[in-house]
């Protein structure tokens, strides 16, 4: 049972702070829709293409060119809404958001303000074992991305790459339910995980395919509860938006820096101005970008070139019926089916590739043992070499083979680690390697008894000590394992040593 009563953390005290403060954070996450074509044209969405090579006449806003909705992008938005347990609006509409951008040729962005395709939903963000925060989703709307201005190629000129112009975005807007930097990063991490499971966004923050605008405000303790009762945003303090965050670490740093900036202003008798700011990680500060615009500043009006978007409930139901197993569901199944701990299940379901790898290894085998080897041995080695699971030189079948040999008693844990190293670096079938290299565990009690007798005979003083202090019997077990090259069955060795010493 998850505890949703997670209390809001206080902002860290800064030098000269006179009061306790609490953070209130809302987020607008822009997720690029996984689609081969743009939202209103057939131009490619390929990343890294030559500048201005993925630009259609529609994207370039040539006279007479009209937008045509990409049905697959709509389907992806609906799938995302269903994955976030959100209301799907069967009727939505596109609006024009007017502003000048050199990398948006038409001079306006086609977006959805008044009638978004997805309504209220939720994301369950775990903040520790058994503790979670429920972050409400206010809406998801579809819109075009802008292009990219490049300022560092010439000292006197800027260049424009329109390849991203018109690429479909989903803007996922949360309520101001997030209460701290760590929680903000955890929210984006969970949201990205869900999108990847759904296949609606690849979540690549480095390429800009997932980026967040973070709205930060501070309030005195108790004010947030008043907001919850009244839904009056004035209780939350004036918010400032930190634009285009594409790193979990920078999101946390920027929130802390901005919160401290606002505290300093208020405690010196000043007033926080609503504005859009940028975070400079090199200087560890946020700086003003522009005053915060309201909806009327953009002169929104219904796009005359696009009819209202009407979808059928049956189509939505078909999408819902084919949703994949989502992270929370998969985690709960792993815990139940394989007997895993909450932590292990969380690690293994962090991404689809890891979960699929584990399931292949664990099929028909000891689930806990499989989890231990996947997490500790394989993930540990891959992380050390800066690889991910898709680059693993050990296949699920190979690791499963090693686990099978352990379970059958053919090899000990020590030998298993040696075998893993061989398979990782050289490849090969674990069963054949054990046979050809003579790594099979010694289970012949006669051979083990002989080794125990030899060790006991050679160490009479140690025998007397062990009879006084039975814990010293472990020394004999270690000596036998050493004498047999680690091949003796440890349980059998221990049992025989205990019997021979009369313990």
Secondary structure, DSSP 4 states (H G I P E B T S, - for coil): --B--PPPPBPPP-TT--S--EEEEEEEEEEE---SB-SSS--B--TTPPTT-S--TTTTT-TT------HHHHHHHHHHHHHTT-PBPSEE--EEEE---TT-TTSEEEE-SSS-SB--EEEEEEEETTEEEEEEEEEEEEEEPP-EEE-SS-SS--EEE-TTTT-EEEEEEEPS-B-SHHHHHHHHHHHHHHHHHHTS----TTTTSEEEEEEEEEE-TTHHHHHHHH--GGGG---EEEEEE--HHHHHHHHHHHHHHHHHHHHTT--PPPEEEEEETTTTEEEEEEEPPPGGGGT-EE-TTSPPEE--HHHHHHHHHTPPPPHHHHHHHHHHHH---HHHHHHHTSSHHHHHHHHHHHTTS-HHHHHHIIIIIIIHHHHHTT--GGG-SS-HHHHHHHHHHHHHTSS-HHHHHHHHHHHHHH---HHHHHHHTT---B--HHHHHHHHHHHHHH-HHHHHHHHHSGGGHHHHHHHHHHHTTT-B-HHHHHHHHHHHTT-
